[in-house]
Amino acid sequence: MTSIEAASAASATGVPSRTLRNHSLHENSLWPGLLLTGLIAGLAFALRRLPGVATFSPMILAIIIGMGFHNIIGTPRRAKAGITFSLRRILRLAIILLGLQLTAAQVAEVGALGIGVIVATLAATFLFTQWFGRLLGVERKLVELIAAGTSICGASAIVATNTVTEAPDEDVTYAVACVTVFGSISMFLYPTLTGALHLDPHAYGLWAGASIHEIAQVVAATFQDGQQAGEFGTIAKLSRVMLLAPMVIALGLWSARRRISQTQGHSRKKAPMPWFVLGFVVLVGLNSIITIPAQPKEWLVQLTSFLLSVALAAMGLETDIRKLKAKGFRPFLLGATSWLFIALFSLALVKFADFG
């Protein structure tokens, strides 16, 4: 609220302009929202210490807690500014820091054949989900989020993709719910299938890394088959995460092209350039050149996970469950079908390539 607006409001209401300015500054303070999202993220980390909860990432727990708080207690109005800051600035910083968890050497361990399986699976899943979503009549923005979350890396990919998709918060939450549900099913189902499918540790690790949604879910599923499968599955999954950068940039360019087409070539809005993705790529390169000591690197990994959880807590705090219910069954069917597609398509590629 400007001084002119405050004076105008004061004359209309009889409230002193200084009081109105102070009230406006209080509402625009970042600290109430940052404190709330930080407390929720901290609670999510604490809950992971409980038996059976550690298999869920703190990001997933944070969005669930945030949703519960918003829909049961209600999000304070004065927390709005800090929540918005968490959704935008903190999210971008966290995605940049994700680059420190990847190196070119890790990708090389997967090999050209393994990378080929991952890239083909990602592209085919994204395109299939887009096509089937249109067939079902699901809203385009929600389709893009489900496609990104299923094909790349779950919640992180969804919130990163939404920087160019610009979907409502309820769409983001719905997409996160889909990857949580179906990724969790994969986490428990995959380890029971290794014998029946005749997959050795490398083949199983590649299949899980190329198809299960969240990193935490991949780790939980692959280490049940032994150390070798766990390590290779984690590396395969991290290699898949690296594809987040080109995917978000491509979506930004495609969105701009679609807007130009819809306005008969007269759109003045430039393609959204996700600069934070370039930061992600730079840190991958830096991490490939410089060896970060184990202890500081572990702190950075935990910090990144915490910041992502803060952003997802903010997402939950702006999500209305009634709006989620209004979306109906079709988006859920899309998430289920996309999950089946990525599991079967990647398995077929792994078996066809005789990976092992």
C-alpha positions in Angstrom: 0.0 0.0 0.0 1.5 3.4 -1.0 1.4 6.5 1.1 -1.3 8.0 -1.3 -3.4 4.8 -1.0 -3.0 4.9 2.8 -4.1 8.5 3.0 -7.1 7.8 0.8 -8.0 4.8 2.9 -7.6 6.8 6.1 -9.9 9.6 4.8 -12.5 7.0 3.9 -12.4 5.0 7.1 -11.3 7.5 9.7 -8.2 5.3 10.6 -4.9 7.2 10.8 -2.7 6.6 7.7 0.2 5.6 9.9 -1.8 2.7 11.3 -2.8 1.5 7.8 0.8 1.7 6.6 2.0 -0.3 9.6 -0.8 -2.9 8.9 0.3 -3.1 5.3 3.9 -3.6 6.2 2.9 -6.3 8.7 0.9 -8.2 6.0 3.8 -7.9 3.5 6.5 -9.2 6.0 8.1 -12.5 4.8 8.8 -13.8 8.3 5.4 -15.2 9.3 5.1 -17.2 6.2 8.8 -18.3 6.2 8.4 -19.4 9.8 5.3 -21.4 9.1 6.7 -23.2 6.0 10.0 -23.8 7.9 8.2 -25.3 10.9 6.2 -27.6 8.6 9.4 -28.7 6.8 11.1 -29.4 10.1 8.1 -31.4 11.2 8.3 -33.4 8.0 11.9 -34.3 8.7 11.1 -35.3 12.3 8.2 -37.5 11.2 10.6 -39.5 8.9 12.2 -40.9 12.1 9.0 -42.8 12.8 8.9 -46.5 11.7 7.5 -47.0 8.2 7.6 -43.2 7.4 11.2 -43.0 6.3 10.3 -44.4 2.9 8.5 -41.1 2.1 10.5 -38.1 1.2 10.2 -35.0 3.5 8.8 -33.1 0.4 5.8 -35.4 0.3 5.2 -35.2 4.0 5.6 -31.4 3.9 2.9 -30.9 1.3 0.5 -33.3 3.2 1.0 -31.4 6.5 0.6 -28.0 4.7 -2.7 -29.2 3.1 -3.9 -30.4 6.5 -3.1 -27.1 8.2 -4.7 -25.0 5.5 -7.9 -27.1 5.2 -8.4 -27.8 9.0 -7.0 -24.7 10.8 -6.6 -22.2 8.0 -3.6 -20.3 6.7 -3.1 -16.9 8.3 -3.4 -13.9 5.9 -0.2 -12.4 7.3 1.7 -15.5 6.2 0.8 -15.0 2.5 4.0 -13.0 1.5 6.3 -15.5 3.0 4.5 -18.5 1.5 4.7 -16.8 -2.0 8.4 -16.3 -1.4 8.9 -19.9 -0.5 7.0 -21.1 -3.6 9.1 -18.9 -5.9 12.5 -17.9 -4.7 13.3 -20.8 -2.2 12.1 -23.3 -4.8 14.4 -22.0 -7.5 17.4 -22.0 -5.1 16.7 -25.6 -4.1 16.5 -26.7 -7.7 19.8 -25.0 -8.4 21.4 -26.8 -5.4 20.2 -30.1 -6.8 23.0 -29.8 -9.3 25.5 -30.5 -6.6 24.1 -34.1 -6.3 25.1 -35.0 -9.9 28.4 -35.4 -11.8 29.2 -36.2 -15.4 31.2 -39.3 -14.0 28.0 -40.7 -12.4 26.2 -40.4 -15.8 29.1 -42.2 -17.4 28.7 -45.1 -15.0 25.3 -45.8 -16.4 26.8 -46.0 -19.9 25.5 -45.1 -23.3 23.0 -48.0 -23.4 21.6 -47.1 -20.0 21.3 -43.4 -20.8 19.5 -44.4 -24.0 17.0 -46.4 -22.1 16.4 -43.5 -19.7 16.0 -40.9 -22.4 13.7 -43.0 -24.5 11.6 -43.9 -21.5 11.3 -40.2 -20.4 10.4 -39.0 -23.9 7.9 -41.8 -24.6 6.2 -41.4 -21.2 5.9 -37.6 -21.5 4.5 -37.8 -25.0 2.1 -40.7 -24.1 0.8 -38.8 -21.1 0.2 -35.7 -23.1 -1.7 -37.7 -25.8 -3.8 -39.7 -23.3 -4.5 -36.6 -21.2 -6.0 -34.9 -24.3 -8.0 -38.0 -25.1 -9.4 -38.0 -21.5 -10.1 -34.3 -21.7 -7.9 -33.4 -18.7 -6.8 -29.8 -18.4 -3.6 -29.1 -20.4 -1.6 -27.7 -17.5 -2.5 -30.5 -15.2 -1.5 -33.0 -17.9 1.9 -31.3 -18.3 2.5 -31.6 -14.6 1.5 -35.3 -14.3 3.7 -36.0 -17.4 6.7 -34.2 -15.9 6.3 -35.8 -12.5 5.9 -39.3 -13.9 8.6 -39.1 -16.6 11.4 -37.2 -14.7 11.6 -37.0 -10.9 8.3 -36.7 -9.1 7.6 -33.7 -7.0 10.8 -31.8 -7.8 10.0 -32.0 -11.6 6.4 -31.0 -11.0 7.2 -27.8 -9.1 10.0 -26.9 -11.5 7.8 -27.5 -14.5 5.1 -25.3 -13.0 7.5 -22.3 -13.3 6.7 -22.3 -17.0 3.4 -24.1 -17.0 1.9 -21.7 -14.4 -0.9 -24.0 -13.3 -3.1 -23.4 -10.3 -1.7 -24.7 -6.9 -4.4 -27.3 -6.8 -3.1 -28.8 -10.1 0.4 -29.0 -8.7 -0.9 -30.7 -5.5 -3.0 -33.1 -7.5 0.1 -34.0 -9.7 2.2 -34.5 -6.6 -0.4 -36.7 -5.1 -0.4 -38.9 -8.2 3.4 -39.4 -8.2 3.3 -40.1 -4.5 0.6 -42.8 -4.7 1.9 -44.6 -7.8 5.6 -44.2 -6.9 4.9 -45.7 -3.5 3.1 -48.7 -5.2 6.2 -49.2 -7.3 8.4 -49.0 -4.3 6.7 -51.9 -2.7 5.9 -53.9 -5.8 9.2 -53.9 -7.8 11.3 -55.8 -5.2 8.8 -58.7 -5.4 9.2 -59.0 -9.2 13.0 -59.4 -9.7 12.9 -63.2 -9.6 9.9 -63.6 -11.8 11.3 -61.1 -14.4 14.8 -62.6 -14.2 16.5 -59.3 -13.6 20.1 -59.1 -12.4 21.1 -56.2 -10.0 22.2 -53.9 -12.9 19.1 -54.5 -14.9 16.8 -54.2 -11.9 18.6 -51.0 -10.8 18.2 -49.5 -14.3 14.5 -50.4 -14.5 13.8 -48.9 -11.1 15.9 -45.8 -11.7 14.3 -45.2 -15.1 10.7 -45.6 -14.0 10.0 -45.0 -10.3 9.0 -41.4 -9.6 10.8 -40.1 -6.5 14.5 -40.5 -5.6 13.6 -41.7 -2.1 11.3 -44.4 -3.6 14.0 -45.6 -6.0 16.5 -45.9 -3.1 14.0 -47.8 -1.0 13.0 -50.2 -3.8 16.5 -51.0 -5.2 18.4 -51.5 -1.9 16.0 -54.3 -1.0 17.7 -56.2 -3.8 21.2 -55.6 -2.5 23.9 -53.0 -2.4 24.8 -53.3 -6.1 21.3 -52.8 -7.3 20.8 -50.0 -4.8 23.8 -48.0 -5.9 23.2 -48.5 -9.6 19.5 -47.7 -9.3 20.3 -44.5 -7.5 22.9 -43.4 -10.1 20.4 -44.2 -12.9 17.7 -42.1 -11.2 20.1 -39.2 -10.7 21.0 -39.4 -14.4 17.3 -39.1 -15.1 17.1 -36.1 -12.8 19.7 -34.4 -15.0 17.2 -34.3 -17.8 15.0 -31.9 -15.8 16.9 -28.9 -17.2 16.4 -29.5 -20.9 12.8 -30.6 -20.3 11.9 -27.4 -18.5 13.6 -25.2 -21.1 11.8 -27.1 -23.9 8.5 -26.7 -22.2 9.1 -23.0 -21.8 9.8 -22.6 -25.5 6.8 -24.7 -26.4 4.5 -22.6 -24.2 5.7 -19.4 -25.9 5.2 -20.9 -29.3 1.7 -22.0 -28.4 0.8 -18.5 -27.2 2.0 -17.0 -30.4 0.0 -19.5 -32.4 -3.1 -18.7 -30.4 -2.7 -15.0 -31.0 -2.0 -15.3 -34.7 1.7 -14.5 -34.3 1.1 -11.2 -32.5 2.1 -12.2 -29.0 4.6 -9.9 -27.4 5.3 -12.1 -24.4 8.8 -13.7 -24.6 9.5 -17.4 -23.9 9.9 -17.9 -20.2 13.6 -18.5 -19.5 14.0 -20.6 -16.4 17.4 -19.1 -15.4 17.5 -21.3 -12.3 17.8 -24.3 -14.5 20.9 -22.9 -16.0 22.2 -22.5 -12.4 21.4 -26.2 -11.9 23.5 -27.1 -15.0 26.4 -24.9 -13.9 26.5 -26.6 -10.5 26.5 -30.0 -12.1 29.5 -28.9 -14.1 31.2 -27.5 -11.0 30.5 -30.7 -9.1 32.1 -32.7 -11.9 35.3 -30.7 -11.7 35.7 -30.0 -8.0 35.5 -32.7 -5.4 33.4 -31.5 -2.4 34.3 -33.2 0.9 31.9 -35.8 2.1 30.7 -33.9 5.2 29.9 -30.6 3.5 28.3 -32.4 0.6 26.0 -34.3 3.0 25.0 -30.9 4.6 24.3 -29.5 1.1 22.1 -32.5 0.3 20.2 -32.1 3.5 19.8 -28.3 2.9 18.5 -28.9 -0.6 16.0 -31.4 0.7 14.9 -29.0 3.4 14.5 -26.1 1.0 12.4 -28.3 -1.3 10.3 -29.3 1.6 9.8 -25.6 2.5 8.5 -24.9 -1.0 6.2 -28.0 -1.0 4.9 -26.9 2.5 4.0 -23.6 0.9 2.2 -25.4 -1.9 0.2 -27.3 0.6 -0.7 -24.2 2.5 -2.3 -22.8 -0.6 -4.2 -25.9 -1.6 -8.0 -26.3 -1.2 -9.1 -29.9 -1.0 -12.5 -29.0 -2.3 -10.9 -27.9 -5.5 -9.0 -31.1 -5.8 -12.2 -33.1 -5.4 -13.8 -31.1 -8.2 -11.3 -32.3 -10.7 -12.9 -35.7 -10.7 -11.6 -39.2 -11.6 -10.0 -38.5 -15.0 -6.7 -37.0 -13.8 -6.3 -39.9 -11.4 -6.9 -42.3 -14.3 -4.3 -40.4 -16.3 -1.7 -40.7 -13.5 -2.4 -44.5 -13.2 -2.1 -45.1 -16.9 1.0 -43.1 -17.2 2.5 -45.0 -14.3 1.7 -48.4 -16.0 3.2 -47.1 -19.2 6.5 -46.0 -17.8 6.9 -49.3 -15.9 6.1 -51.5 -18.8 7.9 -49.4 -21.5 11.2 -49.2 -19.5 11.0 -52.9 -18.6 10.6 -53.8 -22.3 13.7 -51.6 -23.2 15.8 -53.1 -20.4 14.9 -56.7 -21.5 15.3 -55.9 -25.2 18.7 -54.3 -24.7 19.8 -57.3 -22.6 21.2 -54.9 -20.0 23.2 -56.4 -17.3 
